[in-house]
Amino acid sequence: MADLELDCRGMRCPMPVIELARRIEDVPVGGTVAVAATDVAARVDVPAWCRMREQDYVGEEVADDGTPVFVVRRRA
């Protein structure tokens, strides 16, 4: 269970990553953000954003409805 879940279903690139960047500080250091995104670019964009922003990409899960969920741990 993530500390914060972002529902970015239906948002097109780059909006899921912009929403992640806007909300990452809403969780404590060490906390996680789960980004549910239907845009196929999110599979590449979220890990790339983590590398650029020095956050930890935890991995990908699948929501009950089949939507990919990308999990990020706040490092700083």
SEKE-691395 format. One record per residue (C-alpha): x, y, z; residue in one letter. Coordinates in Angstrom, 3 decimals. Example, Ala and Ser with C-alpha at 12.3 -4.5 7.8 and 13.67 -1.06 7.14 Angstrom:
// SEKE-691395
c1: 12.300	c2: -4.500	c3: 7.800	tidren: a;
c1: 13.670	c2: -1.060	c3: 7.140	tidren: s;
//
This chain:
// SEKE-691395
c1: 0.000	c2: 0.000	c3: 0.000	tidren: m;
c1: 1.492	c2: 3.309	c3: -1.095	tidren: a;
c1: 1.483	c2: 6.425	c3: 1.049	tidren: d;
c1: -0.093	c2: 8.331	c3: -1.850	tidren: l;
c1: -1.982	c2: 7.028	c3: -4.868	tidren: e;
c1: -2.316	c2: 9.173	c3: -7.975	tidren: l;
c1: -5.056	c2: 8.314	c3: -10.440	tidren: d;
c1: -3.669	c2: 9.462	c3: -13.778	tidren: c;
c1: -5.922	c2: 7.261	c3: -15.901	tidren: r;
c1: -6.788	c2: 9.007	c3: -19.141	tidren: g;
c1: -4.003	c2: 11.592	c3: -18.799	tidren: m;
c1: -1.696	c2: 11.818	c3: -21.785	tidren: r;
c1: 2.065	c2: 12.229	c3: -21.718	tidren: c;
c1: 3.598	c2: 14.097	c3: -19.949	tidren: p;
c1: 0.777	c2: 14.706	c3: -17.449	tidren: m;
c1: 1.292	c2: 11.593	c3: -15.246	tidren: p;
c1: 4.932	c2: 12.586	c3: -14.654	tidren: v;
c1: 3.985	c2: 16.219	c3: -14.074	tidren: i;
c1: 1.440	c2: 15.104	c3: -11.483	tidren: e;
c1: 4.078	c2: 12.883	c3: -9.841	tidren: l;
c1: 6.545	c2: 15.790	c3: -9.705	tidren: a;
c1: 3.892	c2: 18.067	c3: -8.250	tidren: r;
c1: 2.868	c2: 15.626	c3: -5.509	tidren: r;
c1: 6.083	c2: 13.764	c3: -4.547	tidren: i;
c1: 6.696	c2: 16.094	c3: -1.608	tidren: e;
c1: 3.288	c2: 15.178	c3: -0.169	tidren: d;
c1: 4.853	c2: 11.965	c3: 1.149	tidren: v;
c1: 7.660	c2: 11.711	c3: 3.707	tidren: p;
c1: 11.182	c2: 10.712	c3: 2.706	tidren: v;
c1: 11.090	c2: 6.925	c3: 2.397	tidren: g;
c1: 7.385	c2: 7.014	c3: 1.525	tidren: g;
c1: 5.938	c2: 5.755	c3: -1.727	tidren: t;
c1: 3.750	c2: 7.165	c3: -4.467	tidren: v;
c1: 1.741	c2: 4.877	c3: -6.735	tidren: a;
c1: 0.907	c2: 6.335	c3: -10.145	tidren: v;
c1: -1.924	c2: 4.576	c3: -11.979	tidren: a;
c1: -1.573	c2: 5.555	c3: -15.636	tidren: a;
c1: -3.149	c2: 4.292	c3: -18.841	tidren: t;
c1: -0.783	c2: 6.233	c3: -21.113	tidren: d;
c1: 1.766	c2: 3.757	c3: -22.502	tidren: v;
c1: 4.545	c2: 6.370	c3: -22.300	tidren: a;
c1: 4.329	c2: 6.313	c3: -18.488	tidren: a;
c1: 6.108	c2: 2.929	c3: -18.500	tidren: r;
c1: 9.233	c2: 4.739	c3: -19.778	tidren: v;
c1: 8.603	c2: 8.222	c3: -18.386	tidren: d;
c1: 8.230	c2: 7.346	c3: -14.694	tidren: v;
c1: 11.523	c2: 5.409	c3: -14.384	tidren: p;
c1: 13.305	c2: 8.109	c3: -16.428	tidren: a;
c1: 11.881	c2: 10.827	c3: -14.169	tidren: w;
c1: 13.127	c2: 8.880	c3: -11.128	tidren: c;
c1: 16.661	c2: 8.728	c3: -12.548	tidren: r;
c1: 16.663	c2: 12.446	c3: -13.379	tidren: m;
c1: 15.210	c2: 13.472	c3: -9.994	tidren: r;
c1: 17.211	c2: 10.942	c3: -7.957	tidren: e;
c1: 14.160	c2: 9.105	c3: -6.656	tidren: q;
c1: 13.793	c2: 5.329	c3: -6.404	tidren: d;
c1: 11.710	c2: 3.526	c3: -8.998	tidren: y;
c1: 10.315	c2: 0.564	c3: -7.070	tidren: v;
c1: 8.564	c2: -1.137	c3: -9.964	tidren: g;
c1: 5.290	c2: -1.767	c3: -11.708	tidren: e;
c1: 2.152	c2: -3.328	c3: -10.316	tidren: e;
c1: -1.296	c2: -3.856	c3: -11.794	tidren: v;
c1: -4.493	c2: -2.318	c3: -10.397	tidren: a;
c1: -7.654	c2: -4.416	c3: -10.040	tidren: d;
c1: -8.929	c2: -2.968	c3: -13.320	tidren: d;
c1: -5.722	c2: -3.943	c3: -15.167	tidren: g;
c1: -4.220	c2: -0.437	c3: -15.196	tidren: t;
c1: -0.434	c2: -0.312	c3: -14.764	tidren: p;
c1: 0.631	c2: 1.276	c3: -11.468	tidren: v;
c1: 4.161	c2: 2.656	c3: -11.190	tidren: f;
c1: 5.596	c2: 2.865	c3: -7.683	tidren: v;
c1: 8.155	c2: 5.486	c3: -6.670	tidren: v;
c1: 9.917	c2: 5.836	c3: -3.317	tidren: r;
c1: 10.850	c2: 9.347	c3: -2.250	tidren: r;
c1: 14.575	c2: 9.462	c3: -1.578	tidren: r;
c1: 14.952	c2: 13.128	c3: -0.640	tidren: a;
//
